[in-house]
């Protein structure tokens, strides 16, 4: 091997290493953010929020209750809590809580094996983001929709959503 070839290989390895470090950092960042796939411990809300409005408190309570049901492997009960939280959030016109409730509904349906219904709620997260002009939660929604399509055997659609998921990870 000549010196020129060795330098080229070293540079190529450095580029690949840098790219892997970026992907790893994005994945670590995503793991710290809300994650709610079928095998994960769903965490839709932070514990440090200051809440004054009693109606907002009720939404937060329903979200926390749903989250606990998911943690305890009771997705059917979680669904009920998240459904109430979604209705309350929509009545309050609170898009952030609306997305949290939709993510919870999608996660609870995914865990029940109701993948087509789960896709509808994960897609609701994307719709609310588009309506509000902000994309928090979209990375996770794209990944969850990809997971649902994978479970349904539609690998082509799954791949499209996984590509969007990866694109958003790389942006972060």
C-alpha positions as CSV (number, residue, x, y, z in Angstrom):
1,X,0.0,0.0,0.0
2,X,1.4,3.4,-1.0
3,X,1.4,6.4,1.2
4,X,-1.3,8.1,-1.0
5,X,-3.7,5.1,-0.7
6,X,-3.1,4.9,3.1
7,X,-3.9,8.6,3.5
8,X,-7.1,8.2,1.4
9,X,-8.2,5.3,3.5
10,X,-7.5,7.2,6.7
11,X,-9.5,10.2,5.4
12,X,-12.4,7.9,4.4
13,X,-12.4,6.2,7.8
14,X,-12.3,9.6,9.5
15,X,-15.4,10.7,7.5
16,X,-17.2,7.5,8.3
17,X,-16.3,7.8,11.9
18,X,-17.5,11.4,12.0
19,X,-20.8,10.4,10.5
20,X,-21.3,7.5,12.9
21,X,-20.5,9.9,15.8
22,X,-23.2,12.3,14.5
23,X,-25.7,9.5,14.2
24,X,-24.9,8.2,17.7
25,X,-25.3,11.7,19.1
26,X,-28.7,12.0,17.4
27,X,-29.8,8.7,18.7
28,X,-28.7,9.5,22.3
29,X,-30.5,12.8,22.0
30,X,-33.6,11.0,20.8
31,X,-33.4,8.6,23.7
32,X,-33.5,11.5,26.1
33,X,-36.5,12.9,24.4
34,X,-39.9,11.2,24.6
35,X,-39.8,7.7,23.4
36,X,-42.8,5.6,23.2
37,X,-42.4,2.5,21.0
38,X,-44.0,-0.8,21.9
39,X,-41.0,-1.9,24.0
40,X,-40.0,1.4,25.6
41,X,-41.1,3.2,28.7
42,X,-43.3,5.9,27.4
43,X,-42.7,9.4,28.9
44,X,-45.0,12.0,27.4
45,X,-44.6,14.8,30.0
46,X,-42.1,16.4,32.2
47,X,-42.5,16.5,36.0
48,X,-41.3,20.1,36.3
49,X,-44.3,21.8,34.7
50,X,-46.0,24.5,36.7
51,X,-49.8,24.2,36.1
52,X,-52.3,26.8,37.2
53,X,-55.5,26.0,35.2
54,X,-57.5,23.2,36.7
55,X,-58.5,22.0,33.3
56,X,-54.9,21.8,32.3
57,X,-54.2,19.9,35.5
58,X,-56.8,17.4,34.5
59,X,-55.2,16.9,31.1
60,X,-51.8,16.4,32.8
61,X,-53.3,14.0,35.3
62,X,-54.9,11.9,32.5
63,X,-51.6,11.8,30.6
64,X,-49.7,10.7,33.7
65,X,-52.2,8.1,34.5
66,X,-52.1,6.8,30.9
67,X,-48.3,6.7,31.0
68,X,-48.4,4.7,34.2
69,X,-50.8,2.2,32.6
70,X,-48.4,1.8,29.7
71,X,-45.5,1.2,32.1
72,X,-47.6,-1.4,33.8
73,X,-48.4,-3.2,30.6
74,X,-52.1,-2.2,30.6
75,X,-52.4,-0.5,27.2
76,X,-56.2,-0.9,27.1
77,X,-56.6,1.2,30.3
78,X,-53.9,3.6,29.0
79,X,-56.0,4.1,25.8
80,X,-59.0,5.2,27.9
81,X,-56.9,7.8,29.8
82,X,-55.2,9.1,26.7
83,X,-58.5,9.4,24.9
84,X,-59.9,11.6,27.7
85,X,-56.7,13.7,27.7
86,X,-57.0,14.2,23.9
87,X,-60.6,15.5,24.2
88,X,-59.6,17.8,27.1
89,X,-56.6,19.1,25.2
90,X,-58.6,19.7,22.1
91,X,-61.2,21.6,24.1
92,X,-58.4,23.7,25.7
93,X,-56.9,24.3,22.2
94,X,-53.6,23.1,23.6
95,X,-51.6,21.6,20.7
96,X,-48.7,20.4,22.9
97,X,-50.9,18.3,25.2
98,X,-53.0,17.2,22.1
99,X,-49.8,15.7,20.6
100,X,-48.9,14.1,23.8
101,X,-52.3,12.4,24.1
102,X,-52.2,11.4,20.4
103,X,-48.7,9.8,20.9
104,X,-50.0,8.0,24.0
105,X,-53.1,6.7,22.0
106,X,-50.8,5.5,19.2
107,X,-48.5,3.8,21.7
108,X,-51.3,2.1,23.5
109,X,-52.8,0.8,20.3
110,X,-49.4,-0.4,19.1
111,X,-48.9,-2.4,22.2
112,X,-52.4,-4.0,21.6
113,X,-51.4,-4.9,18.1
114,X,-53.9,-2.5,16.5
115,X,-51.3,-1.1,14.1
116,X,-53.7,0.6,11.6
117,X,-55.5,2.5,14.4
118,X,-52.1,3.4,15.9
119,X,-51.0,4.9,12.6
120,X,-54.0,7.2,12.7
121,X,-53.0,8.6,16.1
122,X,-49.3,8.8,15.3
123,X,-50.3,10.6,12.1
124,X,-52.4,13.0,14.2
125,X,-49.1,14.1,15.8
126,X,-47.8,15.0,12.4
127,X,-51.0,16.8,11.5
128,X,-51.0,18.9,14.7
129,X,-47.4,19.8,14.0
130,X,-48.1,20.9,10.5
131,X,-51.2,22.9,11.7
132,X,-49.1,24.6,14.5
133,X,-45.9,25.1,12.4
134,X,-43.6,23.2,14.9
135,X,-42.3,19.7,14.7
136,X,-41.8,18.5,18.3
137,X,-42.5,14.8,18.5
138,X,-42.4,14.2,14.7
139,X,-39.1,12.2,14.8
140,X,-40.7,9.7,17.2
141,X,-44.0,9.7,15.2
142,X,-42.2,8.9,12.0
143,X,-40.4,6.0,13.7
144,X,-43.5,4.7,15.3
145,X,-45.4,4.8,12.0
146,X,-42.6,2.9,10.4
147,X,-42.8,0.3,13.2
148,X,-46.5,-0.1,12.6
149,X,-46.1,-0.6,8.8
150,X,-43.3,-3.1,9.5
151,X,-45.7,-5.1,11.7
152,X,-48.3,-4.9,9.0
153,X,-45.8,-6.3,6.5
154,X,-45.8,-3.2,4.3
155,X,-42.0,-2.8,4.2
156,X,-42.1,-0.2,1.4
157,X,-44.2,2.3,3.4
158,X,-42.2,1.4,6.6
159,X,-39.0,2.3,4.7
160,X,-40.5,5.7,3.7
161,X,-41.3,6.6,7.3
162,X,-38.0,5.2,8.6
163,X,-36.2,7.5,6.0
164,X,-38.1,10.5,7.4
165,X,-37.3,9.4,10.9
166,X,-33.6,9.2,10.1
167,X,-33.7,12.5,8.2
168,X,-35.1,14.2,11.3
169,X,-32.5,12.5,13.5
170,X,-29.7,13.9,11.3
171,X,-31.2,17.4,11.5
172,X,-31.2,17.3,15.3
